[in-house]
Amino acid sequence: METEKSSNSSSRKLKLSTISVMLCTLLSRLLGFVKIVIIGAIFGASGKADVLNAVFAIPNNLRKLMAEGALSSAFIPVLSSSIVKDKDHNVTKKIVNNIMAFQILVLVPLCIISIIYADFLVNKVLLNFSDPGLRILAVDLFRWFISYILLISISAVLMAVLNSYGYFTVPALTPILFSVAVIISILFLHKDLGVYSMAVGVLAGGVMQIFFQYPRYRKLGFDFKLSFDLKNENFRKIITNWLPVVATSSIFAINQQISMRFASELETGSSSAISYALVFWQLPFGIFSATITTVLFPKMSREAAAGSLKELISTFTTGIISLMALLVPSSLIMYFFGYDIISIGMQRGSFTVENTAMAGFVLQAYAFGLFGTGAFNFIQRYYYSIDSYRKPFMFALMCAAMDVGLSLWLKETPLRVAGLAWANTIAFTVGTCIMLADVKRSAPDLSILRMVRELLLILVALAGGMLPIVFFRFKWGDLWRGGATLGYFTLFMLTMAVFSVIVLGLYKVLGVDSIFQLRRRRR
C-alpha cells in the first residue's frame, strides 16, 4: 500500500513538473516572439537588422554544443547516477566542479581568441556582407555577443544540477528572464545605443540566468569552485558520451551558420527574413516536437536497457505518429497562412509589407520541413537509446551535405533566400525517410504500413479542415498587405479555431493516434 501511495505521489509530482515546464516553455516562446516583434518594429529588416540577426545566430549555435544541448545530454545521466549512489554528495560536487572547470578551460580562450580575431572570423569565415559599414558593425557586435556563450554555459550547468535533483520550475523560468532583459534593453536603450541595445540586453540576460538559479543551487550544497582534476572516471565518462553527440550537433550548427552566410550574400533583408520566419516555425516545433521527444526519449532508453524491443518499437511508432498528427497540420497552416502570420506578428513600425512578403515566402518554404525535422530529431534519440552514436552522425552529415548542395543551387534561382529554406526542408525530409528505412531494417517489427495508414487518416482529417482555410482565402484574399488590425486578427484566430475543431473532431472519429489519444498504444 505504501509503495502504491509513493508511486502515485511520484506520478503526480512528475505530471505537475511536466505541466509547469510546458507552461514556462510556452511563455518563453511567446516572449521570444514578442522580442522578435520588437526587433522587427524598431529595426525592421534593414541592413543593420540583418547584421543583428546574423551575428547573434553565431553564439546561439555554439550554445547548442557547449550549453543546454550536447553537453547537458551527456552530463545529466552521469550526474543523476552519482546522486543516487553518492550519499554524502562529495563525488557529485566534484563532477559539477569538473564541468565548471572544463567550461572555463574551453570557453575563456575561445572568447578571447574570437574577440582578437573577430574581423577574420566574421568577414572571412562566418558571414559575408558586401557593404563595408555592415562588415564593421558585424565585427563590433560579434565582440559583444560572443561572451554570451560563457554565461549561458555556466547557466546550463546550474540548470542541469537543479533538474537532476528534481527542480524544474526555476530552470524553466530562466529563458523568460533572458527575453525580458533583451526586450527591456531594446525598448529603453535603442534611441541611444541603436542595435547595441540588444547586446546589452543579451549580456544582462545571461547574468540574470545565473543569479536567478544560484540560490537554489547553493542551497543544494554546490558552489563555483573549479576542479581541474579532469582524469577522474565520471568526468571521462561525460566527455566520452559528449563527443559523439557534439559531433552530430556541430554538423547542424555549422550547417545553420552556412545558411546565414549564404543569406548575407543575398538581397538586403534576407538574413532577417530567415530569422523572423524561423521564430514562427519554431513555435509548433518547439512545443510539439520538444514535448514528445522529452517525454518518450527516457522511456525508449529504459526499454532498450531492459531488452524490451517490442515495447521500444511500439513507443517509437507512437512518437512518429504523434509528430505526424501535430506537425503536419501545423505545416498546412504555415503554408497557407505564412504571409498572414508574418503580417499579424511583425508588420508594424519599420517592418514593411515588402519585409512581410520576403519573410512569408521563406516561412512557406520552411513549413513542409516541420515534420521532417521533428522526426529526424526524434529518430536520433531512438539511436541514442540503443547506444548507437555512429549512425546519427553519418545521417546528420548526409543531411548537411544535401542541404548545402541544394542551397548553392536554389539560392541562385528565383527562389533566392527561400531557396535556402526549401533546401533545408528537402534535406531533412529525405533524411527522415532514409533513417526510417534503416530502423525498419534493424527492427522488422516496425510497421511502416501502420504509419502510412495513420498519415492517410491525418490527410483525410486535414481535407475537412481545409474548408475554413479555402473560405478565408476566397473571401479576404491578400488582407495581409494591410498589416495587423484587430478585425484581421479576429478573423484569423476564428479561422484557426474552426480548423482545429474540425481536424481534432475528425481525428477522434477516424481513430487517429496522437499525443492526446494513444488507445492502440495502451492495448
KOLDO-559831 format. One record per atom (N, C-alpha, C): residue in one letter; x, y, z. Coordinates in steps of 0.05 Angstrom, whole numbers, plus 5000, padded with zeros to 4 digits. Atoms other than C-alpha are relative to their C-alpha. Layout:
<pts>
aXYZ
...
</pts>
This chain:
<pts>
m501749765000
m500050005000
m501750255000
e498249774999
e505650485019
e501450054974
t498749985026
t509250324954
t498250124979
e501949895020
e502950474914
e499650305005
k500449724994
k501951134951
k502550164991
s497549875008
s509251314938
s500150034970
s500050005029
s508551134865
s498050214989
n502049815009
n502151554858
n501050295005
s499049734993
s505452144893
s502250084980
s497949945019
s511552094848
s498850064972
s501249965026
s507052054787
s498750284999
r501249744999
r503152674809
r502150224998
k497849805000
k509653054821
k501250034972
l499049995027
l512152864752
l498150154981
k502049875017
k505653094720
k500150305005
l500049724994
l505853754757
l502550144989
s497549895010
s513153864738
s499850034969
t500349995029
t511453704665
t498350234992
i501849785007
i505654194664
i501450275005
s498649764994
s509954724698
s502150074979
v497949955020
v515654644648
v498750074973
m501449945025
m510754644589
m499050295000
l501049724999
l507555294613
l502350204998
c497749825001
c514355614624
c501150014971
t499050015027
t516555374555
t498250164981
l501949845017
l510255664523
l500450305005
l499649724994
l511256324559
l502650104989
s497449935011
s518556334539
s499950044970
r500349975029
r516656214466
r498550254992
l501649765006
l511456764468
l501750255004
l498349764995
l516457254499
l502250024978
g498049995022
g521557044446
g498750124975
f501549895022
f516257214395
f499750305003
v500249714995
v515057894428
v502650144995
k497349895004
k522558014428
k500550054970
i499649985028
i522857884353
i498250224988
v501849795010
v516758324340
v501150285006
i498949734992
i520058904378
i502550064983
i497749965017
i526558804339
i499150084972
g501049945027
g522658804274
g498750274999
a501449745000
a518459414294
a502050235001
i498149784996
i524559824315
i502250014978
f497850005020
f529959594266
f499149904973
g501050105026
g525559294211
g501549774989
a498350205013
a529158854161
a502250134985
s497949845013
s534559364145
s502649855001
g497450125000
g541859214135
g501049965029
k499150024972
k543159344210
k498549775013
a501550234989
a537558854228
a501149744990
d498750245011
d540758344181
d502549925016
v497550044985
v547358424218
v499349905028
l500850084972
l543958374286
l499149715001
n501050275000
n540357734269
n502149794993
a498050185009
a546157414233
a502249965020
v497850024980
v551457564286
v499149865025
f500950144976
f547157344345
f499649704995
a500350285007
a546056684309
a502649845006
i497450144996
i553456524319
i500349895029
p499950124973
p553656464396
p497649835006
n502450164996
n546556184393
n500549724990
n499450265010
n549055604351
n502149865018
l498050114982
l555155504396
l498849905026
r501450074975
r550455474456
r499049714999
k501150275003
k547454824429
k502149795004
l497850204997
l554254494433
l501150015029
m498649984975
m557154764498
m498150045024
a501849944977
a550854934539
a497949795003
e502150194994
e544054614544
e499649794979
g500350205020
g544954194482
g501649755005
a498550254999
a550153654473
a501249945028
l498750054975
l553953754538
l498149925022
s502050074980
s547753734581
s498949714996
s501050275006
s545453094546
s501949795011
a498050194990
a551952764567
a500450035030
f499449934972
f552453104636
f497849895019
i502350064982
i545452964665
i499949705008
p500150284992
p545552194662
p502149925021
v497950074982
v552252144697
v499550145027
l500649864975
l550252674749
l497849865015
s502350134987
s543652324763
s500849745013
s499050254989
s547151664773
s501650045025
s498449934977
s552051984821
s498450085024
i501749914978
i546552304862
i498849765015
v501150244988
v543451614874
v502049855016
k498050164988
k549951274892
k501650145022
d498349844982
d553651834928
d498450135022
k501749904978
k550251934996
k500950275011
d499149744988
d554652505021
d500550214978
h499949815023
h554852834951
h502850114994
n497349895006
n562352944951
n500849944971
v499450085028
v563252564885
v498350174981
t501849845017
t557252934856
t501150294997
k499049725001
k560153614875
k502650024983
k497550005016
k566853424844
k499449994970
i500850015028
i563353244779
i499250284990
v500949745008
v560053924777
v502450194998
n497749825000
n566554284794
n501849934976
n498650075024
n569953884739
n498950124975
i501349895023
i564854104688
i500350314998
m499649714999
m565454834710
m502950064991
a497249965008
a573054784702
a500349954970
f499850065029
f572254464633
f498850234984
q501249785015
q567655024611
q501950244999
i498249774999
i572655554634
i502449954982
l497650065016
l578555194601
l499550024970
v500750005028
v574955154535
v499050274991
l501549765009
l570655784532
l501550265004
v498649754996
v575056324561
v502050054978
p498249965023
p580656214509
p498450054974
l501649975024
l575256144456
l498950294997
c500949725001
c572256824474
c502250204995
i497849825004
i578957164478
i501050004971
i499250035028
i581156894410
i498050124981
s502149895017
s574457074380
s500050305000
i500049704999
i574957794404
i502450114985
i497649905013
i582157874379
i499849974970
y500150065029
y580857554311
y497250034989
a502849975008
a573657794304
a499750074970
d500349915028
d574758124236
d500449764981
f499550235017
f577657494205
f497749805002
l502150214996
l572457024236
l497350084988
v502749915009
v566357454219
v500050034970
n500249925028
n568057714150
n501349814980
k498750195018
k572357154122
k498949715003
v500850284995
v569356524154
v497049985004
l502850044991
l562356624184
l497950144984
l501949835015
l558957184145
l501450134977
n498849885024
n559957564081
n498350234990
f501449765009
f556558244079
f501750164981
s498549855021
s558558654019
s500450295008
d499849724992
d557259344050
d502250035021
p497849964981
p563659594086
p499050085028
g501149914975
g559459934140
g498849775016
l501350234987
l555559294155
l502249805009
r497850184993
r562058894157
r501350095027
i498849894975
i564859364211
i498049955023
l502150044979
l558259334250
l499949715009
a500150284993
a558258574247
a502349925018
v497750064983
v565258534277
v499650115028
d500449874974
d563559024333
d497949845017
l502150144986
l557058654351
l501049725009
f499050264993
f560657984349
f501750005025
r498349984976
r565658214401
r498350035025
w501949994977
w559758374447
w498649745005
f501850244998
f555557764433
f501549755008
i498750264997
i560957224437
i500349935030
s499850064972
s561557284513
s497549875011
y502550124992
y554357054518
y500349695003
i499750304999
i556656334505
i501149915027
l498950074974
l560656334570
l497850025022
l502149964980
l554756604611
l497949784998
i502150205004
i549556124581
i501049725007
s498950264994
s554255534590
s500149955030
i500050024970
i555155674665
i497149965010
s502950024993
s547555764670
s499049714994
a500950275007
a546655084635
a500949805020
v499150184979
v550854734688
v498250015024
l501849974977
l546555024743
l497349874994
m502650115008
m540354824704
m500149695001
a499850295000
a542854104696
a500049895029
v499950084972
v544354054771
v497250015012
l502749974988
l537454314791
l498149794989
n501750205013
n533953854741
n500649725011
s499250264990
s537853254767
s499049955028
y501150024973
y535353404837
y496950035001
g502949995001
g528153454813
g498850285001
y501049735001
y527654214810
y499950104971
f500349935028
f524754424743
f499050284995
t501349745005
t520855074751
t502050234998
v498149785000
v526655534768
v501749994974
p498650005025
p530955294709
p498350074976
a501749955023
a524955334663
a499350304998
l500649715000
l523856064683
l502350174989
t497749845008
t530956284664
t499950114972
p500249885027
p529756354589
p498050244998
i501949774999
i523856814606
i501450255009
l498449774990
l528657264645
l501750114978
f498349925022
f533257284585
f498450174980
s501749855020
s527657504537
s499250275012
v500849754987
v525258024587
v502350205000
a497649824999
a532358314594
a500550124972
v499549905028
v533158374518
v497850204992
i502349835007
i526158674509
i500350275013
i499849744986
i527159204563
i502450164990
s497649865009
s534159374539
s499550144973
i500549885026
i531859484467
i498050235002
l502049794997
l525659884487
l501150265011
f499149764986
f529360364533
f502750104991
l497349925007
l536260394502
l500550044970
h499449995028
h535360354427
h500450284989
k499649735010
k534861104418
k502950105004
d497349914994
d541661204450
d502249814988
l498050205008
l545260554431
l499549874973
g500650135025
g541760324368
g499949705003
v500050294999
v542859584353
v501749895023
y498450094977
y547959554410
y498349965025
s501850044977
s542059584458
s499349715004
m500550284998
m540758854442
m502449865013
a497650124988
a547958684461
a500050035030
v500249954971
v546959004529
v497949815013
g502150184990
g540458604538
g500949715001
v499150285001
v543657944517
v501949945023
l498150044978
l549458014567
l498650025027
a501449974975
a544858254622
a498249765005
g501650244998
g540157674608
g501649765008
g498350224993
g545857184612
g500850005029
v499349984972
v548057444680
v497649945018
m502450054984
m540857434706
m499349715001
q500650295000
q540056704686
q501749855021
i498350124980
i545956524730
i499150065029
f500749914973
f543956934791
f497249915009
f502750094993
f536656714788
f500149715010
q499950284992
q538655974795
q501949965023
y497950054980
y544456074843
y499049945028
p500950064972
p540556104910
p499249705004
r500850284997
r537355414898
r502449824996
y497650155005
y543955154870
y501849995025
r498349974976
r547655404932
r498749845023
k501450144979
k542255114978
k500449704999
l499550295003
l543654424950
l502949935008
g497350054991
g550854504973
g502250034979
f498149965021
f554254694908
f501150285000
d498749735002
d558955274893
d501350034973
f498649945025
f563155574837
f502949935001
k497250094999
k569655244858
k500749834975
l499250155024
l573554944800
l501949775008
s498250234996
s576754254800
s501249924973
f498650055025
f581954154747
f501149714999
d499450295000
d582753414764
d498249874979
l501850095021
l579953204697
l500549714992
k499550275007
k582452494698
k498249805015
n501750194985
n577152204744
n498049874981
e501650185017
e572551664717
e497450134991
n502549885006
n566052054720
n500250224978
f499649795020
f568652654681
f500749884973
r499350125025
r571752204629
r497649864986
k502450125011
k565151844621
k498250214987
i501549785011
i561652514609
i501150084973
i498749925025
i566652704556
i499749794978
t500350225019
t566252014524
t497250014987
n502749985010
n558652104518
n499650254984
w500449745013
w559252824497
w501150024972
l498649975025
l564052754439
l498349924976
p501650075024
p559552354391
p497550174997
v502449835002
v553452774409
v500750284989
v499249745009
v557153424399
v500950004971
a499250025028
a559953174333
a497650024982
t502549985016
t552853074308
t498850275002
s501249744997
s550353724337
s501550224986
s498349805013
s556254114309
s499450014970
i500650015028
i554353894239
i497650194994
f502449835004
f547554234246
f500750305006
a499249724994
a550654854279
a501550124977
i498449905022
i555654924223
i498250044975
n501949985023
n550154794172
n498350255002
q501649764996
q545855344202
q501650264995
q498349775004
q551755824201
q500650044970
i499649985029
i553055664128
i497650134986
s502449885011
s545755834112
s500050305005
m499949714994
m546656504147
m502150144983
r498049885017
r552956634107
r498950034972
f501349985027
f549256484042
f498050235000
a502149794999
a543556944064
a501350285001
s498749734999
s548457514079
s501050094973
e499049945027
e550757474006
e497750094982
l502349945017
l543657583980
l498950285006
e501249744997
e538958183979
e499850085029
t500449904973
t538358634040
t497449915011
g502450104987
g533358344088
g499949695000
s500150295002
s534957614071
s500649865027
s499350124974
s538357454138
s497750035020
s502249944982
s532657784176
s497649834993
a502350175008
a527457404134
a500249725011
i499650274989
i530556744155
i499550005030
s500349984971
s530956954228
s497150035009
y502749954993
y523857214231
y498249764994
a501650235007
a520956614194
a500449775019
l499350224982
l524556124240
l498750045027
v501349954974
v521556464302
v497249885000
f502750105002
f514556284278
f500049704995
w499750285006
w516755604252
w500549845026
q499250144976
q519655434320
q497949995021
l502250014980
l513155564358
l498849725001
p501050284999
p509854894338
p502249805003
f497850194998
f516554554331
f500949975028
g498950014972
g518954744400
g498049885019
i502050104980
i512454594436
i499349704995
f500950275006
f510253954400
f502349804999
s497850195004
s516753634378
s501749965025
a498450024976
a520653804441
a498549855022
t501550144979
t515053554486
t500049694995
i500150295006
i514352874450
i502749885004
t497250114997
t521952774448
t500849985029
t499349994971
t522852974521
t498649785016
v501550204985
v517352504545
v500849724992
l499650285010
l518951894502
l502949915000
f497250085001
f526551914500
f500949845025
p499350164976
p527551684573
p498749724999
k501550265001
k522251144562
k501349814980
m498650175019
m525750884500
m502749905011
s497450074988
s532350884538
s499749775020
r500550214980
r529450464595
r499249744986
e500850245014
e526149974546
e502349874986
a497650115014
a532649894507
a501849875021
a498350114979
a536549784572
a498949735010
a501250244989
a531549254594
a499749784978
g500350195022
g531748904526
g497249964990
s502850025008
s524349034515
s499750124972
l499949895027
l524949114440
l497350064988
k502749955011
k517549044423
k498850265012
e501049764987
e515749584474
e501550254989
l498449795011
l521450014447
l498950094973
i501049945026
i518849974376
i497250125001
s502749894996
s511750104400
s500150295009
t499649724991
t514050734436
t501050174977
f498949865023
f518050944375
f497850074980
t502249965019
t511950854330
t498150215010
t501749814988
t507651244378
t501150294996
g498849745003
g512551824375
g499850104972
i500249915028
i512751844299
i497250084993
i502849945007
i505151824293
i499150255014
s500649764985
s504452354347
s501150254986
l498849785015
l509252804309
l498450064975
m501649955024
m505252704245
m497450145007
a502749894994
a498652854279
a500150295009
l499849724990
l501253514308
l501550184980
l498349835017
l506453764258
l499050034972
v501149985027
v503053604192
v497950224998
p501949785001
p497054054208
p501450275003
s498549754996
s501954594232
s501350094974
s498749945026
s505554544165
s497950124981
l502149905018
l498954644128
l499350295006
i500749734992
i497255264168
i502250204992
m497849815006
m504155574158
m500350044970
y499849965029
y503955444083
y497850194990
f502249845011
f497155744070
f499750275014
f500249744986
f497756304122
f502750115007
g497349904994
g505256444120
g500150305000
y499949715001
y504357164098
y498250135022
d501749894979
d498557274146
d501349995027
i498750034974
i502557014205
i502150215004
i497949794998
i508457474190
i498750285002
s501249745000
s503858064176
s498850075028
i501349964974
i499857984241
i502250045022
g498050004979
g506157864282
g502050224998
m497749835004
m511158344251
m499450274986
q500349775018
q508258864203
q499050245015
r500649744986
r508559504244
r502750145003
g497549844997
g513560064254
g501749994975
s498150005023
s519659974209
s499749754983
f500350255015
f517359284186
f497950044979
t501849935022
t514259404117
t498749764987
v501450215015
v509659004071
v502049844983
e497950145016
e515858834029
e501549805018
n498850184981
n519158534091
n498249765006
t501950224996
t512858134104
t500049804977
a500050175024
a512857874033
a502449814999
m497650165001
m520057634038
m500049795022
a500050194977
a519357314108
a497849794996
g502250185004
g512657004090
g500749784979
f499250195021
f515556684027
f502049795012
v498050184987
v521256384070
v498549815019
l501550174981
l516256134123
l498549784985
q501450205016
q512255774069
q502049774993
a498050205008
a518655414047
a500849835024
y499350154977
y520455214118
y497649825010
a502350134989
a513254984132
a500049704996
f500250285005
f513654304099
f502449845012
g497850144986
g520054144137
g499549955029
l500650034971
l516654154205
l500149705008
f500150284992
f515153404208
f502849874995
g497450135007
g521753204173
g502150065021
t498049934980
t525953594223
t499349895027
g500850124974
g521853374284
g500549715001
a499650295001
a522052644263
a503049945000
f497150055002
f529552694247
f501250015028
n499049974973
n530952944318
n499149775018
f501150214984
f526452414348
f501449734994
i498650255008
i529751844309
i502849995010
q497449994988
q536452084332
q500049905029
r500250094972
r534151974404
r499649705001
y500350295001
y532051274385
y502749864998
y497350115003
y539151124362
y501650035026
y498649964975
y541951434426
y499049805021
s501150184980
s537250994467
s501149724998
i498950275004
i540150364436
i503150014999
d497149974998
d547250634447
d501450004973
s498949985027
s548450774373
s500550294994
y499349725005
y552251424360
y501150054972
r498749965027
r555651304293
r497950064979
k502149965021
k549251264252
k498850285001
p501149735000
p546251924276
p502050204988
f497949835011
f552952254259
f500049994970
m499850035029
m553151964189
m497550114986
f502449895012
f545852144175
f500050305002
a499949714998
a546952844201
a501950124979
l498149915020
l553052914156
l498849994972
m501450025026
m548952674097
m498050224995
c502049795003
c543353164110
c501350274996
a498649755003
a548153744119
a501150044972
a498949985027
a551653594054
a497950044979
m502349975018
m544953534018
m498950295002
d501049734995
d542654194049
d501850214987
v498149815012
v548954574028
v500049984970
g500150035029
g548854283958
g497550124988
l502549885010
l541554463947
l499950305004
s500049714995
s542655153978
s501750154979
l498449875021
l548255313929
l498650034974
w501549995025
w543555153872
w497650185003
l502649874998
l536855423897
l500250305006
k499749724994
k539456093923
k500550174975
e499549865026
e541456273851
e497649994982
t502450015016
t534456123825
t498250235009
p501949794991
p528456603830
p499149975029
l500850034972
l527156303899
l501850175019
r498149844985
r533356673926
r500149905029
v499750084972
v533156664003
v498149775008
a501850224995
a527056204003
a501249734991
g498750245009
g531455703966
g501649875022
l498550114977
l535655634030
l498149845018
a501950144983
a529355444068
a499049744987
w500850245014
w527054954014
w502249795001
a497850194998
a533954634015
a500049855027
n500250124973
n533254514090
n497749815002
t502450165000
t526254244082
t500449734985
i499650245016
i528153754027
i502049815013
a497950164988
a534553524062
a499049845024
f500950144976
f531153354128
f497849804994
t502150195007
t525153024095
t501249754988
v498750235012
v529552574053
v501649855021
g498450124979
g534052444113
g498249835019
t501950144983
t528052234156
t499149744987
c500950245014
c525651744103
c502249795000
i497850195001
i532551424098
i500549885028
m499650104973
m533151374174
m497849805008
l502250194995
l526251044179
l500549734987
a499450255014
a528350534127
a502249855014
d497950134985
d534650394168
d499049885025
v501250114976
v530650304232
v498449754993
k501650235008
k525949834195
k501849764994
r498250225007
r531849424170
r501049855025
s499050124975
s534449314241
s497849915019
a502350074982
a527549254273
a497649924983
p502250105018
p522848824230
p497250055011
d502749964988
d517148934280
d498950274994
l501049735006
l516749664259
l498249994976
s502050015022
s510449754217
s499950274986
i500149765017
i511650274163
i497150034989
l502850005011
l504750074136
l498150145019
r501749874980
r501550294201
r500450314999
m499449715002
m505050974196
m498750124976
v501249905025
v502751064124
v496950015003
r502950004996
r495650874144
r499150235018
e500649784982
e495651374201
e500350274985
l499649765015
l498451904154
l497650054981
l502349975017
l492751784105
l497650095015
l502249904983
l487651864161
l500350295008
i499449724994
i491052514181
i499450184977
l500549845024
l490652764110
l497050024994
v502949995003
v483252584107
v498850215019
a500949804980
a482152994171
a500750284991
l499249735009
l486053574141
l498450094976
a501749925023
a481853554078
a497550145010
g502349874987
g475853724123
g500850275011
g499149754988
g479954254158
g500650224979
m499549805022
m481354594090
m497650184995
l502449855006
l474154844087
l500350295010
p499749724991
p475255464132
p502450144988
i497749875013
i482055584100
i499350104973
v500949925027
v479155594030
v498150245001
f501949784997
f473556054053
f501450265007
f498549774992
f478456534086
f501550124976
r498549905023
r482856574024
r498250114978
f501849915021
f476956653977
f498750265008
k501549774990
k473457174020
k501750255004
w498349774993
w479257614043
w502650014986
g497749995018
g484957433996
g502550105013
d497449894990
d491157864008
d499650225021
l500549814978
l488658204071
l502650075015
w497549974985
w495658124099
w501650254991
r498549775009
r498258704057
r499450265016
g500849764985
g494559204101
g501250005028
g498950014973
g498258984164
g498049915021
a501650104978
a495658774232
a497950205009
t502249844988
t488859034254
t498449815018
l501550174982
l484158784308
l498049824985
g501950155016
g478958564257
g501449774985
y498550205014
y484158194216
y500949785018
f499050194981
f487057854277
f497649825009
t502450154992
t479957644299
t499249804979
l500750185022
l478357344231
l502049764998
f497950215002
f484956964230
f499749805023
m500250184977
m484156684300
m497449834999
l502550155003
l476956484286
l500349774979
t499550205020
t479156114223
t501749775012
m498250204988
m484655754263
m498449835020
a501650154981
a479555554317
a498249814986
v501850185015
v474655264266
v501749774988
f498250215012
f480454894231
f500749805022
s499250194978
s482754594298
s497749825009
v502350154991
v475754384319
v499449784979
i500650205020
i474554034252
i502049784999
v497950205002
v481253684250
v500049825024
l500050164976
l481153454322
l497549825002
g502550165001
g473853224314
g500349764981
l499650225019
l475752814252
l502149815010
y498050184987
y481852534289
y498549805018
k501550174982
k477052264341
k498249804986
v501850185016
v472151984290
v501649794986
l498450195016
l477651664248
l501849835017
g498350164982
g481451404309
g503050044996
v497249935005
v487951764294
v501550005027
d498349984976
d493451644346
d501450275001
s498549754996
s496452284374
s500950015028
i499049974972
i499652544437
i497750005020
f502349994982
f492552614465
f498549745000
q501650245003
q489751944441
q501749764993
l498150215005
l494051324448
l498749735006
r501550244993
r488850774451
r501449754990
r498650245011
r492750294406
r502449945017
r497650044984
r498950414448
r499349855026
r500750124974
r495250224513
r499249714996
r500850285004
r492249594482
r502449834995
</pts>
